[in-house]
Every structure is written in structure tokens, then in C-alpha cells.
Amino acid sequence: MSASTRLPVVGGTLAITAAIIAAWRNPAVQELLVEYLGTSASSNMLKALVAGAALVNFKNIPGVWHIRVLRGIIYQIYFQRRPIPPKHLFAPMVTESYNTLYDTDYNFHKSNSTYFADLDVSRAHAVGALIRTGLARLNAGDEEGLPTSQIEVKGNYVVALGAVSCFFQKQIEPLQGFEIYTRVLSWDRKWLYLVSHIVKKGVIKPDSYVLQPWKNSKKQRAAQRKEEQDLSKHIFATSVSRYVFKKGRLTVNPEIVLERSRLLPPRPAGVGYPPRSESVSDTPAIFTPATPAANGTTGANADELSSKLADVSKSAESTEDDWTWEDMEAERLRGHEFAAHFDALNGLHGELKGGDVLGKFGDYF
């Protein structure tokens, strides 16, 4: 519903709120409360209302965002010791939240700016789980086989967010719960790309929980396999972000960190680290993405994808349940079809215009 069609609802809500406040401040009403509920009734009711409002909007209290993000990072790095198998590198990490009244805008749905705070929390869990082993090993001096120029650079290995964008599909109502599914989309020689889907809470039933096996249910998994779902109909919004790894001022190839995190299959002989930063010019403006490698490679770009994989051989030691290097590379390249378009937005930095402007206004005056 547009803002104009919601104006009567907004106006009515404000009028009712104003009426309640006016009645509350009326001396006759306060005398009535004191007569029947005691001298401290008005004060206690006001405190209860304030406490209730704070509880409903708890995640918006100053400092709570920091707690939410740091909890994700600290838990995944220091307390989550179960390793992620390479075949689950592209599996999503799920976090839960809800749309508070504070996050609700004048259209009575979640404000666009508040999505990013919840996405920060989801990415904190996902990135923490993905790179905890890799960064720990690299910072402990496990740099065997890396370029000499990288080893000689002073400083610790760190990760930083480089860009984020969000595409909205459906509105989230006040106090409605939602889940964020964040996973690796792709990587190239500089960036690690993540995709996050914000979906209606409880509508997706995972087949299994890799890092939380005590939540697995064989009965639930069997039922899930029988029913094919169109998951896209449950999406509220989708976000793409990219991370860069640094040692001092030197940019570190994400694949080095992923390898040190034991998230990649054995590298075939003769295959080096990417430059595999496929140019966006190689990707058509409108395309039909190839099917994920886990399900086989089909679609409009299947031939192009196969040609890119021509020099990648499968490992003879792999089992049917493992992901080979070819499987991993196929999914990376498929995801990069999207990431390349996201990367192309860098060109917008050159679109800044000075000269004539329409005006200049402050926040309040």
C-alpha cells in the first residue's frame, strides 16, 4: 500500500494516540486513578508502558546492535568448533529476528534503512564461521606456499566489508518475524561475495543443520524431500555484499583464506590461484543463470560454463557425497554471473555531478 493510501490510517493512529495522552494528563482521570488504584498508580502504569515499549523494541536500544553483532562474531570464532565440510561451503547460515515498532515506517512496514542492521548480524555469524580457521592459521604464521611479497608484508590478516546492496520484494509487517539466509555466492581474486535472503519465518524447513546436528530430524528431512518448494515466493528482500581480506595494505586472495579454512577440495595439479576475476563484459546484461553445480549444470550458460571448466579435472579420490574441485568451481562461476553485475556498480562513482544543485537541507532546520 502506498504512502498516500495509508494517510487516513496514519492520521487516525496519531489522533488516537493524542487522545490517549490528553486523557492521561486530564486531572479528573488522574484523580480517578488515584482514588481506585492508589497514589502511585499513574506513575506505575507509566513505568509499565515504558518497560513494555523497551521490551518490544529491545534490539533498537542503544548498544544492543553491538551486542548482537559481537555475539555472532565471538560465538562463531571462539565457541563454534565444529568444522564446515567443503561440500557445505555454499550452505546458508540462518539467523532470526523480527520487525520492531521502532523499525516500522509511516507506511506501517519495515523501513528500508533498518534491513542493513539485521543483515550485519546475519553476516557476522556467516563470515565468522567461514573464516575463523583460515585467519587464525594465517595470523599464527601458517603461510607456507604463499607469495614471498605477501609473507614479507607486516600486519595481521583481517577481513572488511567492501560493499552492500539490498533489493526489496515484499513488505514486512509490524512485529512480524523473519529469517535471514546468508551464504557464499562466489569469489574472485579480490572479493568474497555473499548473498542474503530475508524470508518469512518458519516457512523453510532445512533438510539438516551442519553445525547443530542435535536439531536434525530424520522424519522432517524425509518429508521435506517429498515436497518441492518454490522458495522465492517467501522472500521479503535479497542482499548482496562483498568482503575483502587484507594484510596491512596488501589485498589477499579470498581463495587463500578459504583454503586455510579447509573449505576447498584438493587443488588439481597445475591449477593456481585465481586471477579468475571474470570481467562483467563477458556476462550478458540479461541472462538465465546456470543451475547450481550440486544439481548438474544446465541452462543458457551451460556451454560457456563448461568451456571455463575445460582445464579443471575431477579428483579420482572423491566420493559421491564430496564436492570435487570441478563442482566447487562450477558453483563459483555460476554465482559470479550475479557478482559481476554487482561489481559493475563501481562505475557509478564516476557519475557524481557538481554544478547546479536542487537545494541543500539539514536534518532538522
Sine and cosine of phi, psi and omega as CSV:
sin_phi,cos_phi,sin_psi,cos_psi,sin_omega,cos_omega
0.00,0.00,0.72,-0.70,-0.06,-1.00
-0.97,0.25,0.22,-0.97,-0.02,-1.00
-0.89,0.46,-0.62,0.79,-0.04,-1.00
-0.91,0.41,-0.65,0.76,0.00,-1.00
-0.96,0.29,-0.33,0.94,0.01,-1.00
-1.00,-0.01,-0.13,0.99,-0.07,-1.00
-0.83,0.56,-0.68,0.74,0.05,-1.00
-0.87,0.50,-0.63,0.78,0.02,-1.00
-0.92,0.40,-0.69,0.72,0.01,-1.00
-0.89,0.46,-0.73,0.68,0.00,-1.00
-0.88,0.48,-0.67,0.75,0.02,-1.00
-0.90,0.44,-0.65,0.76,0.02,-1.00
-0.90,0.44,-0.69,0.72,0.03,-1.00
-0.90,0.43,-0.63,0.78,0.00,-1.00
-0.91,0.42,-0.68,0.74,0.02,-1.00
-0.90,0.44,-0.67,0.74,0.02,-1.00
-0.88,0.47,-0.69,0.72,0.01,-1.00
-0.89,0.45,-0.62,0.79,0.01,-1.00
-0.91,0.41,-0.65,0.76,0.02,-1.00
-0.90,0.43,-0.67,0.74,0.01,-1.00
-0.90,0.43,-0.67,0.74,0.00,-1.00
-0.89,0.45,-0.67,0.74,0.02,-1.00
-0.90,0.43,-0.62,0.78,-0.01,-1.00
-0.89,0.46,-0.60,0.80,-0.07,-1.00
-1.00,0.07,-0.10,1.00,-0.01,-1.00
-0.93,0.36,0.79,-0.61,-0.03,-1.00
-0.84,0.55,-0.61,0.79,-0.02,-1.00
-0.90,0.44,-0.65,0.76,0.02,-1.00
-0.91,0.41,-0.67,0.74,0.00,-1.00
-0.91,0.42,-0.63,0.78,0.06,-1.00
-0.89,0.45,-0.63,0.78,0.01,-1.00
-0.90,0.43,-0.65,0.76,0.03,-1.00
-0.91,0.42,-0.66,0.76,0.00,-1.00
-0.91,0.41,-0.63,0.78,-0.03,-1.00
-0.90,0.44,-0.67,0.74,-0.10,-1.00
-0.99,-0.13,-0.42,0.91,-0.10,-1.00
-0.88,-0.47,-0.09,1.00,0.03,-1.00
0.97,-0.24,0.20,-0.98,-0.09,-1.00
-0.92,0.39,-0.44,0.90,-0.05,-1.00
-0.99,-0.15,0.15,0.99,-0.07,-1.00
-0.88,0.47,-0.74,0.67,-0.05,-1.00
-0.88,0.48,-0.69,0.72,0.00,-1.00
-0.91,0.41,-0.67,0.74,-0.02,-1.00
-0.92,0.40,-0.64,0.77,0.02,-1.00
-0.91,0.42,-0.63,0.78,0.03,-1.00
-0.90,0.43,-0.68,0.74,0.04,-1.00
-0.89,0.45,-0.63,0.78,0.01,-1.00
-0.91,0.42,-0.65,0.76,0.02,-1.00
-0.90,0.43,-0.68,0.74,0.02,-1.00
-0.89,0.45,-0.69,0.73,0.02,-1.00
-0.90,0.43,-0.64,0.76,0.02,-1.00
-0.90,0.43,-0.67,0.74,0.03,-1.00
-0.89,0.45,-0.65,0.76,0.02,-1.00
-0.91,0.42,-0.60,0.80,-0.01,-1.00
-0.93,0.37,-0.69,0.72,0.00,-1.00
-0.90,0.43,-0.58,0.82,-0.04,-1.00
-0.96,-0.28,0.53,0.85,-0.15,-0.99
-0.83,0.56,-0.67,0.75,-0.09,-1.00
-0.94,0.34,-0.17,0.99,0.02,-1.00
-0.99,-0.15,-0.03,1.00,0.05,-1.00
-0.91,0.41,0.69,-0.72,-0.01,-1.00
-0.78,0.63,0.77,-0.64,0.02,-1.00
0.99,-0.12,-0.37,0.93,-0.05,-1.00
-0.94,0.34,-0.58,0.82,0.06,-1.00
-0.85,0.53,-0.67,0.74,0.01,-1.00
-0.89,0.46,-0.64,0.76,0.02,-1.00
-0.90,0.44,-0.68,0.73,-0.02,-1.00
-0.89,0.46,-0.72,0.70,-0.02,-1.00
-0.93,0.36,-0.74,0.68,-0.03,-1.00
-0.91,0.41,-0.55,0.83,0.07,-1.00
-0.87,0.49,-0.69,0.72,0.02,-1.00
-0.88,0.47,-0.72,0.69,-0.02,-1.00
-0.91,0.42,-0.76,0.65,-0.07,-1.00
-0.90,0.43,-0.69,0.72,-0.03,-1.00
-0.89,0.45,-0.74,0.68,-0.07,-1.00
-0.93,0.38,-0.56,0.83,-0.06,-1.00
-0.99,0.13,-0.65,0.76,-0.16,-0.99
-0.95,-0.31,-0.37,0.93,-0.08,-1.00
-0.89,-0.45,-0.37,0.93,0.02,-1.00
-1.00,-0.03,0.99,-0.11,-0.12,-0.99
-0.99,-0.14,-0.13,0.99,-0.02,-1.00
-0.95,0.32,0.80,-0.61,-0.04,-1.00
-0.96,0.27,0.45,-0.89,0.09,-1.00
-1.00,-0.06,0.86,-0.51,0.04,-1.00
-0.92,0.40,0.55,-0.84,0.00,-1.00
-0.80,0.60,-0.57,0.82,-0.04,-1.00
-0.92,0.38,-0.22,0.98,0.02,-1.00
-0.95,-0.31,0.32,0.95,0.03,-1.00
-0.85,0.53,-0.59,0.81,-0.05,-1.00
-1.00,-0.09,0.14,0.99,0.04,-1.00
-0.97,0.24,0.58,-0.82,-0.05,-1.00
-0.99,0.15,0.46,-0.89,0.21,-0.98
-0.99,-0.16,0.73,-0.69,-0.09,-1.00
-0.93,-0.36,0.77,-0.64,0.14,-0.99
-0.83,-0.55,0.42,-0.91,-0.04,-1.00
-0.90,-0.44,0.52,-0.85,0.11,-0.99
-0.32,-0.95,-0.17,-0.99,0.01,-1.00
-0.47,-0.88,0.30,-0.95,-0.02,-1.00
-1.00,0.00,0.95,-0.30,-0.01,-1.00
-0.97,0.24,0.24,-0.97,0.07,-1.00
-0.90,0.43,-0.56,0.83,0.03,-1.00
-0.90,0.43,-0.56,0.83,0.00,-1.00
-0.98,0.18,-0.15,0.99,-0.07,-1.00
-1.00,0.09,0.74,-0.68,-0.03,-1.00
-1.00,-0.06,-0.16,-0.99,-0.05,-1.00
-0.94,0.33,-0.17,0.99,0.11,-0.99
-1.00,0.01,0.07,1.00,0.00,-1.00
0.88,0.48,0.64,0.76,0.22,-0.97
-0.54,-0.84,0.12,-0.99,-0.11,-0.99
-0.85,0.52,0.79,-0.62,0.00,-1.00
-0.93,0.36,0.62,-0.78,-0.08,-1.00
-0.86,0.52,-0.55,0.83,-0.07,-1.00
-0.94,0.33,-0.39,0.92,-0.09,-1.00
-0.99,0.14,-0.21,0.98,0.04,-1.00
-0.88,0.48,-0.59,0.81,-0.13,-0.99
-0.94,0.35,-0.52,0.86,0.05,-1.00
-0.91,0.41,-0.66,0.75,0.04,-1.00
-0.94,0.33,-0.57,0.82,0.05,-1.00
-0.91,0.41,-0.56,0.83,0.06,-1.00
-0.84,0.54,-0.69,0.73,-0.03,-1.00
-0.91,0.41,-0.69,0.72,-0.01,-1.00
-0.90,0.45,-0.68,0.73,0.00,-1.00
-0.93,0.35,-0.50,0.86,0.04,-1.00
-0.87,0.50,-0.69,0.73,0.03,-1.00
-0.92,0.38,-0.73,0.68,-0.09,-1.00
-0.91,0.42,-0.77,0.64,-0.04,-1.00
-0.92,0.39,-0.63,0.77,0.03,-1.00
-0.85,0.52,-0.69,0.73,0.00,-1.00
-0.93,0.36,-0.58,0.82,-0.09,-1.00
-0.96,0.28,-0.64,0.77,-0.19,-0.98
-0.93,-0.36,0.06,1.00,-0.08,-1.00
-0.86,0.51,-0.68,0.73,-0.03,-1.00
-0.95,0.30,-0.67,0.74,-0.06,-1.00
-0.89,0.45,-0.77,0.64,-0.01,-1.00
-0.92,0.39,-0.59,0.81,0.02,-1.00
-0.89,0.45,-0.69,0.72,0.00,-1.00
-0.92,0.40,-0.69,0.73,-0.02,-1.00
-0.91,0.42,-0.68,0.73,0.01,-1.00
-0.94,0.33,-0.33,0.94,0.06,-1.00
-1.00,0.07,-0.01,1.00,0.06,-1.00
0.98,-0.21,0.16,0.99,0.02,-1.00
-0.99,0.15,0.98,0.18,-0.06,-1.00
-0.87,-0.50,0.37,0.93,-0.01,-1.00
-0.89,0.46,0.73,-0.68,0.03,-1.00
1.00,0.07,-0.06,1.00,0.00,-1.00
-1.00,0.06,0.36,-0.93,0.01,-1.00
-0.84,0.54,0.62,-0.78,-0.01,-1.00
-0.85,0.53,-0.62,0.78,0.00,-1.00
-0.87,0.49,-0.55,0.83,0.01,-1.00
-0.97,0.24,-0.63,0.78,-0.01,-1.00
-0.91,0.42,-0.60,0.80,-0.08,-1.00
-0.97,0.23,-0.30,0.95,-0.01,-1.00
-0.94,0.35,0.71,-0.70,0.01,-1.00
-0.99,0.10,0.53,-0.85,0.03,-1.00
0.82,-0.57,0.23,-0.97,0.04,-1.00
-1.00,-0.04,0.40,-0.92,0.10,-1.00
-0.98,0.19,0.79,-0.61,-0.02,-1.00
-0.69,-0.72,0.23,-0.97,0.05,-1.00
-0.82,-0.58,0.59,-0.81,-0.03,-1.00
-0.60,-0.80,0.56,-0.83,0.05,-1.00
-0.97,0.24,0.77,-0.63,-0.06,-1.00
-0.97,-0.26,-0.43,0.90,-0.02,-1.00
-0.17,-0.99,0.42,-0.91,0.06,-1.00
-0.45,-0.90,0.60,-0.80,0.04,-1.00
-0.60,-0.80,0.43,-0.90,-0.05,-1.00
-0.68,-0.74,0.69,-0.73,-0.01,-1.00
-0.88,-0.48,0.85,-0.52,-0.11,-0.99
-1.00,-0.06,0.63,-0.78,-0.03,-1.00
-0.84,-0.55,-0.72,0.69,0.01,-1.00
-0.69,-0.73,0.44,-0.90,-0.01,-1.00
-0.99,0.16,0.45,-0.89,0.08,-1.00
-0.94,-0.33,0.84,-0.54,-0.09,-1.00
-0.97,0.25,0.31,-0.95,0.05,-1.00
-0.83,0.55,0.72,-0.70,0.01,-1.00
0.90,0.43,0.16,0.99,0.03,-1.00
-0.97,0.23,0.68,-0.73,0.03,-1.00
-0.99,0.11,0.46,-0.89,0.04,-1.00
-0.49,-0.87,0.27,-0.96,0.05,-1.00
-0.83,-0.56,0.53,-0.85,0.04,-1.00
-0.90,-0.45,0.87,-0.50,0.04,-1.00
-0.98,-0.18,0.95,-0.32,-0.04,-1.00
-0.91,-0.40,0.76,-0.65,-0.02,-1.00
-0.53,-0.85,0.21,-0.98,0.09,-1.00
-0.93,0.37,0.76,-0.65,0.10,-1.00
-0.99,-0.10,-0.73,0.68,-0.02,-1.00
-0.12,-0.99,-0.06,-1.00,0.16,-0.99
-0.38,-0.93,0.37,-0.93,0.12,-0.99
-0.72,-0.70,-0.40,-0.92,-0.11,-0.99
-0.95,0.30,-0.22,0.98,-0.03,-1.00
-0.84,-0.55,-0.63,0.77,-0.20,-0.98
-0.90,-0.43,0.56,-0.83,0.22,-0.98
-0.96,-0.28,0.86,-0.50,-0.07,-1.00
-0.98,-0.18,0.70,-0.71,0.08,-1.00
-0.87,-0.50,0.54,-0.84,0.12,-0.99
-0.85,-0.52,0.69,-0.73,0.00,-1.00
-0.83,-0.56,0.77,-0.63,0.07,-1.00
-0.93,-0.36,0.82,-0.57,0.08,-1.00
-1.00,-0.09,0.88,-0.47,-0.14,-0.99
-0.78,-0.63,0.28,-0.96,0.04,-1.00
-0.89,0.46,0.70,-0.72,-0.08,-1.00
-0.91,0.41,0.75,-0.66,0.14,-0.99
1.00,0.07,-0.10,0.99,-0.07,-1.00
-0.99,0.14,-0.38,0.93,0.03,-1.00
-0.97,-0.22,0.82,-0.57,0.01,-1.00
-0.96,-0.29,0.97,-0.24,-0.02,-1.00
-0.86,0.51,0.55,-0.84,0.08,-1.00
-0.92,0.39,-0.61,0.79,-0.02,-1.00
-0.33,-0.94,0.25,-0.97,0.04,-1.00
-0.88,-0.47,0.96,-0.29,-0.13,-0.99
-0.90,0.44,-0.71,0.71,-0.05,-1.00
-1.00,-0.03,-0.12,0.99,0.00,-1.00
-0.73,-0.69,0.93,0.36,-0.10,-1.00
-0.88,0.47,-0.35,0.94,0.01,-1.00
-0.93,0.36,-0.24,0.97,0.04,-1.00
-1.00,0.00,-0.12,0.99,-0.07,-1.00
-0.95,0.32,0.62,-0.79,0.04,-1.00
-0.73,-0.68,0.89,-0.45,0.00,-1.00
-0.88,0.47,-0.62,0.78,-0.01,-1.00
-0.90,0.43,-0.70,0.72,0.00,-1.00
-0.91,0.42,-0.64,0.77,-0.02,-1.00
-0.91,0.41,-0.65,0.76,0.01,-1.00
-0.91,0.42,-0.66,0.75,0.01,-1.00
-0.92,0.39,-0.59,0.81,-0.01,-1.00
-0.91,0.42,-0.62,0.79,-0.04,-1.00
-0.93,0.37,-0.43,0.90,-0.04,-1.00
-0.97,0.24,-0.40,0.92,-0.10,-0.99
-0.92,-0.39,0.90,-0.44,0.06,-1.00
-0.99,0.10,0.78,-0.62,-0.05,-1.00
-0.92,-0.38,0.56,-0.83,0.20,-0.98
-1.00,-0.04,1.00,-0.02,-0.13,-0.99
-0.92,0.39,-0.43,0.91,-0.08,-1.00
-0.89,0.45,-0.41,0.91,-0.03,-1.00
-0.95,0.33,-0.22,0.97,-0.01,-1.00
-0.99,-0.11,0.01,1.00,-0.12,-0.99
-0.99,0.14,0.78,-0.62,0.15,-0.99
-1.00,0.07,-0.65,0.76,-0.03,-1.00
-0.32,-0.95,0.36,-0.93,0.04,-1.00
-0.75,-0.67,0.71,-0.70,-0.04,-1.00
-0.83,-0.55,0.59,-0.81,0.10,-0.99
-0.86,-0.51,0.69,-0.72,0.02,-1.00
-0.65,-0.76,0.29,-0.96,0.03,-1.00
-0.66,-0.75,0.58,-0.81,-0.02,-1.00
-0.86,-0.51,0.53,-0.85,0.07,-1.00
-0.85,-0.53,0.58,-0.81,0.05,-1.00
-0.96,-0.27,0.68,-0.73,-0.07,-1.00
-0.75,-0.66,0.51,-0.86,0.26,-0.97
-0.78,-0.63,0.96,-0.26,-0.17,-0.98
0.90,0.43,-0.82,-0.57,0.04,-1.00
-0.99,-0.13,0.01,1.00,-0.06,-1.00
-1.00,0.04,0.74,-0.67,0.08,-1.00
-0.99,0.13,0.75,-0.66,-0.05,-1.00
-0.97,-0.24,0.72,-0.69,0.03,-1.00
-0.86,0.51,0.81,-0.59,-0.01,-1.00
-0.83,0.55,-0.49,0.87,-0.04,-1.00
-0.92,0.40,-0.48,0.88,0.06,-1.00
-0.90,0.44,-0.69,0.72,0.01,-1.00
-0.92,0.39,-0.66,0.75,0.01,-1.00
-0.90,0.44,-0.62,0.78,0.04,-1.00
-0.91,0.41,-0.70,0.71,0.02,-1.00
-0.91,0.40,-0.38,0.93,0.07,-1.00
-1.00,0.08,0.05,1.00,0.01,-1.00
0.86,0.51,0.65,0.76,-0.03,-1.00
-0.96,-0.29,-0.01,1.00,-0.02,-1.00
-0.89,-0.46,0.54,-0.84,0.08,-1.00
-0.92,0.39,0.19,-0.98,0.05,-1.00
-0.83,0.55,0.71,-0.70,-0.02,-1.00
-0.97,0.24,0.79,-0.62,0.03,-1.00
-0.88,0.47,0.46,-0.89,0.02,-1.00
-0.87,0.50,0.71,-0.71,0.06,-1.00
1.00,0.07,-0.03,1.00,0.01,-1.00
-0.98,-0.19,0.86,-0.51,-0.02,-1.00
-0.99,-0.16,-0.07,-1.00,0.05,-1.00
-0.93,0.38,0.46,-0.89,0.04,-1.00
-0.87,0.49,0.80,-0.61,0.99,-0.17
-0.94,0.35,1.00,-0.06,0.26,-0.97
-0.92,-0.40,0.80,0.60,0.07,-1.00
-1.00,-0.07,0.99,0.15,-0.06,-1.00
-0.85,0.52,0.75,-0.66,-0.06,-1.00
-0.95,0.32,0.56,-0.83,0.04,-1.00
-0.91,0.42,-0.40,0.92,0.02,-1.00
-0.92,0.40,-0.32,0.95,0.04,-1.00
-0.99,0.13,-0.13,0.99,-0.06,-1.00
-0.93,-0.36,0.83,-0.56,-0.01,-1.00
-0.88,0.47,0.47,-0.88,-0.04,-1.00
-0.90,0.44,-0.58,0.82,0.07,-1.00
-0.85,-0.52,0.82,-0.57,-0.09,-1.00
-0.56,-0.83,0.31,-0.95,0.14,-0.99
-0.95,-0.30,0.94,-0.33,-0.09,-1.00
-0.87,0.50,0.54,-0.84,0.09,-1.00
-0.92,0.40,0.46,-0.89,0.04,-1.00
-0.91,0.41,0.57,-0.82,0.03,-1.00
-0.79,0.62,0.56,-0.83,-0.08,-1.00
-0.87,0.50,-0.47,0.88,-0.02,-1.00
-0.90,0.43,-0.39,0.92,-0.04,-1.00
-0.95,-0.32,0.12,0.99,-0.06,-1.00
0.99,-0.12,0.43,-0.90,-0.09,-1.00
-0.98,-0.21,0.94,-0.35,0.05,-1.00
-0.67,-0.74,0.10,-1.00,0.05,-1.00
0.93,-0.37,-0.04,-1.00,-0.12,-0.99
-0.91,0.42,-0.48,0.88,-0.07,-1.00
-0.98,-0.20,0.24,0.97,-0.06,-1.00
-0.88,0.48,-0.67,0.75,-0.02,-1.00
-0.92,0.40,-0.68,0.74,0.02,-1.00
-0.90,0.44,-0.66,0.75,0.01,-1.00
-0.90,0.44,-0.66,0.75,0.01,-1.00
-0.89,0.46,-0.62,0.79,0.01,-1.00
-0.92,0.39,-0.58,0.82,0.03,-1.00
-0.93,0.37,-0.42,0.91,-0.03,-1.00
-0.99,-0.10,0.12,0.99,-0.12,-0.99
-0.86,0.52,-0.55,0.83,-0.05,-1.00
-0.99,-0.10,0.13,0.99,-0.01,-1.00
-0.97,-0.23,0.85,-0.53,-0.05,-1.00
-0.97,-0.26,0.53,-0.85,0.05,-1.00
-0.97,0.26,0.52,-0.85,0.04,-1.00
-0.99,0.15,0.75,-0.66,-0.02,-1.00
-0.94,0.35,-0.33,0.94,-0.05,-1.00
-1.00,0.04,-0.06,1.00,-0.06,-1.00
-0.97,0.26,0.58,-0.82,0.09,-1.00
-0.99,-0.14,0.14,-0.99,-0.06,-1.00
-0.89,0.45,-0.51,0.86,-0.03,-1.00
-0.99,0.12,-0.19,0.98,-0.02,-1.00
-1.00,0.02,0.37,-0.93,0.15,-0.99
-0.99,-0.11,0.81,-0.59,0.07,-1.00
-0.99,0.14,0.13,-0.99,0.07,-1.00
-0.87,0.49,-0.60,0.80,0.01,-1.00
-0.90,0.44,-0.68,0.73,0.04,-1.00
-0.87,0.50,-0.73,0.68,-0.04,-1.00
-0.89,0.45,-0.68,0.73,-0.03,-1.00
-0.93,0.36,-0.59,0.81,0.04,-1.00
-0.89,0.45,-0.68,0.73,0.01,-1.00
-0.94,0.33,-0.58,0.81,0.05,-1.00
-0.89,0.46,-0.72,0.70,-0.01,-1.00
-0.92,0.39,-0.60,0.80,0.03,-1.00
-0.89,0.45,-0.71,0.70,0.03,-1.00
-0.91,0.41,-0.49,0.87,-0.04,-1.00
-0.94,0.33,-0.31,0.95,0.10,-1.00
-0.86,0.50,-0.60,0.80,0.06,-1.00
-0.98,0.18,-0.70,0.72,-0.07,-1.00
-0.87,0.48,-0.57,0.82,-0.02,-1.00
-0.90,0.45,-0.63,0.78,0.04,-1.00
-0.93,0.37,-0.63,0.77,0.06,-1.00
-0.88,0.47,-0.68,0.74,0.01,-1.00
-0.90,0.43,-0.52,0.85,-0.05,-1.00
-0.90,0.44,-0.33,0.95,0.02,-1.00
-0.92,0.39,-0.20,0.98,0.10,-0.99
-0.83,0.56,-0.50,0.87,-0.03,-1.00
-0.90,0.44,-0.30,0.96,-0.01,-1.00
-0.93,0.36,-0.28,0.96,0.07,-1.00
-0.86,0.51,-0.48,0.88,0.00,-1.00
-0.99,0.13,0.02,1.00,-0.03,-1.00
-0.99,-0.11,0.08,1.00,0.04,-1.00
-0.91,0.41,0.75,-0.67,-0.04,-1.00
-0.86,-0.52,0.70,-0.71,0.13,-0.99
-0.98,-0.18,-0.66,-0.76,0.03,-1.00
0.94,0.34,-0.66,-0.75,-0.02,-1.00
-0.91,0.41,0.70,-0.71,0.08,-1.00
-0.82,-0.58,0.30,-0.96,-0.04,-1.00
-0.99,0.13,-0.38,0.93,-0.02,-1.00
0.31,-0.95,0.08,-1.00,0.02,-1.00
-0.59,-0.81,0.84,-0.55,-0.12,-0.99
-0.72,-0.69,0.56,-0.83,0.10,-1.00
-1.00,0.03,0.11,-0.99,0.00,-1.00
-0.91,0.41,-0.63,0.78,-0.14,-0.99
-0.88,-0.47,-0.52,0.85,-0.08,-1.00
-0.76,-0.64,0.00,0.00,0.00,0.00
